[in-house]
Amino acid sequence: MHAHRQSRAEMERELERRGFGLVTLHRPALVDHPARLVSAVEALGEIGAELPLLLPAHPRTLKGLESAGIELPAGLRILESRA
């Protein structure tokens, strides 16, 4: 699922330098349908190539990404839950 791994410090430096966008994906109409989720991730990957995007990890989204075998583009980074 993770296309690119950075240390937390590397990620923070990059985000500080470039800025970032915050996006959520959790609605069942999107994340429960693999074709829709693939399309959304591809579109976010295009945006992420210009502006890094942070995606807070919602359990439903993680399940959809994993079950569909979706690889995240480098510009889209999951923020793991600390709960």
SVG drawing of the C-alpha trace seen along z (x, -y; Angstrom):
<svg xmlns="http://www.w3.org/2000/svg" viewBox="-22 -26 37 34">
<polyline fill="none" stroke="black" stroke-width="0.4" points="0.0,0.0 2.9,-2.4 4.8,-3.3 7.4,-5.4 8.7,-5.4 10.3,-8.4 11.4,-8.9 9.1,-11.2 11.8,-13.9 12.3,-13.7 8.6,-14.0 8.3,-16.9 11.1,-18.8 9.6,-18.2 6.2,-19.3 7.6,-22.4 9.5,-23.3 6.7,-22.5 3.5,-22.8 0.8,-20.2 -2.9,-19.5 -5.1,-17.4 -7.6,-15.0 -10.0,-12.4 -11.5,-9.4 -14.1,-7.6 -17.5,-7.6 -18.8,-4.1 -19.9,-5.2 -16.2,-5.8 -14.1,-3.5 -16.3,-0.4 -16.1,-0.3 -12.6,0.5 -12.9,-1.1 -14.0,-4.4 -11.3,-4.2 -8.6,-3.6 -9.9,-6.6 -9.8,-8.8 -6.2,-7.7 -5.0,-8.2 -6.4,-11.8 -4.9,-12.5 -1.6,-11.2 -1.6,-13.8 -2.3,-16.5 0.3,-15.0 3.0,-15.3 2.7,-19.1 1.6,-19.4 2.1,-16.6 -1.2,-15.3 -1.7,-13.9 -4.4,-11.3 -5.5,-10.6 -6.0,-6.9 -9.6,-6.0 -10.1,-2.2 -12.7,-1.9 -10.3,-3.6 -7.4,-1.4 -9.5,1.7 -10.6,0.6 -7.0,-0.2 -5.7,3.1 -8.5,5.3 -8.2,3.7 -4.4,3.9 -4.0,0.2 -0.4,-1.2 -0.3,-4.8 1.5,-7.3 4.6,-9.0 2.7,-12.3 0.0,-10.8 1.0,-9.9 -1.1,-8.1 -1.1,-9.5 -1.4,-6.4 -3.8,-6.7 -2.2,-7.0 -5.3,-5.8"/>
</svg>
